[in-house]
């Protein structure tokens, strides 16, 4: 199976599928943590900094969607970033919008 093939088929009309991700800053002795709130259980981590954390989140999102498709589960539509910014459990985290196919 080629990871990402079904993700492209899923892409909604209009072409954008940008998921908001919450990023916990890392450092010399701590990995950068990433949570994808719209996709339950979807998370990632990176040791190489912010850019690597974003790339790892793209991989995690693709894999999450692939598994959901295999299980015939619904794939949540990405939330608006302004909605996520209001959620208290992510206070102090940094945010980015990620398109898993970019």
C-alpha positions as CSV (number, residue, x, y, z in Angstrom):
1,X,0.0,0.0,0.0
2,X,1.2,3.5,-0.8
3,X,0.7,5.8,2.1
4,X,-1.1,8.9,1.1
5,X,-2.9,7.5,-2.0
6,X,-6.2,7.4,-0.2
7,X,-5.6,10.7,1.5
8,X,-5.5,12.4,-1.9
9,X,-8.8,10.8,-2.8
10,X,-10.4,12.0,0.4
11,X,-9.3,15.7,-0.2
12,X,-12.5,17.7,-0.1
13,X,-13.6,19.9,-3.0
14,X,-11.7,23.1,-2.9
15,X,-8.5,21.2,-2.3
16,X,-7.5,22.3,1.2
17,X,-7.2,19.9,4.1
18,X,-5.2,21.9,6.6
19,X,-5.4,20.5,10.1
20,X,-4.4,22.7,13.1
21,X,-1.7,21.2,15.2
22,X,-0.6,22.1,18.7
23,X,3.2,22.1,19.2
24,X,4.9,21.8,22.6
25,X,8.4,23.3,22.4
26,X,11.3,21.0,22.8
27,X,14.9,21.6,23.7
28,X,18.3,20.0,24.2
29,X,16.8,17.4,26.6
30,X,13.2,17.3,25.5
31,X,11.5,16.3,22.2
32,X,9.1,18.7,20.4
33,X,5.6,17.3,20.9
34,X,2.8,17.6,18.4
35,X,-1.0,16.9,18.9
36,X,-3.6,16.9,16.1
37,X,-6.7,17.7,18.1
38,X,-9.2,16.9,15.3
39,X,-7.9,13.4,14.9
40,X,-8.3,11.5,18.2
41,X,-5.0,9.8,19.2
42,X,-3.0,11.4,16.5
43,X,0.3,12.8,17.8
44,X,3.9,13.0,16.9
45,X,7.3,14.1,18.3
46,X,10.6,15.2,16.9
47,X,14.1,15.8,18.3
48,X,15.3,18.1,15.4
49,X,13.2,21.2,16.0
50,X,10.1,23.0,14.8
51,X,10.4,22.1,11.1
52,X,11.0,18.4,11.8
53,X,8.0,18.5,14.2
54,X,5.8,19.8,11.4
55,X,7.1,17.2,8.9
56,X,6.5,14.4,11.5
57,X,2.9,15.6,12.1
58,X,2.2,15.3,8.3
59,X,3.3,11.7,8.5
60,X,1.1,11.1,11.5
61,X,-1.9,12.7,9.9
62,X,-1.5,10.6,6.7
63,X,-1.2,7.4,8.7
64,X,-4.2,8.3,10.9
65,X,-6.4,8.9,7.8
66,X,-5.2,5.8,6.1
67,X,-6.2,3.7,9.0
68,X,-9.6,5.4,9.3
69,X,-10.2,4.7,5.6
70,X,-9.3,1.1,6.0
71,X,-11.7,0.8,8.9
72,X,-14.5,2.7,7.1
73,X,-14.4,5.4,9.7
74,X,-15.4,9.0,9.3
75,X,-12.5,11.4,8.7
76,X,-13.1,14.6,10.7
77,X,-13.1,17.9,8.8
78,X,-10.3,20.2,9.9
79,X,-11.4,22.7,12.5
80,X,-10.8,26.4,12.2
81,X,-7.7,27.6,14.0
82,X,-9.6,30.2,15.9
83,X,-11.8,27.5,17.4
84,X,-8.7,25.6,18.6
85,X,-7.1,28.7,20.1
86,X,-10.1,28.9,22.5
87,X,-9.5,25.4,23.9
88,X,-7.9,25.6,27.3
89,X,-6.1,22.3,27.3
90,X,-3.7,23.6,24.7
91,X,-2.8,26.8,26.6
92,X,0.8,27.8,26.1
93,X,1.3,25.6,23.0
94,X,2.2,27.0,19.6
95,X,-0.1,26.4,16.6
96,X,0.4,25.7,12.9
97,X,-1.9,24.6,10.0
98,X,-0.7,21.4,8.3
99,X,-1.7,20.0,4.9
100,X,-0.5,16.4,5.0
101,X,0.0,16.4,1.2
102,X,2.2,19.5,1.0
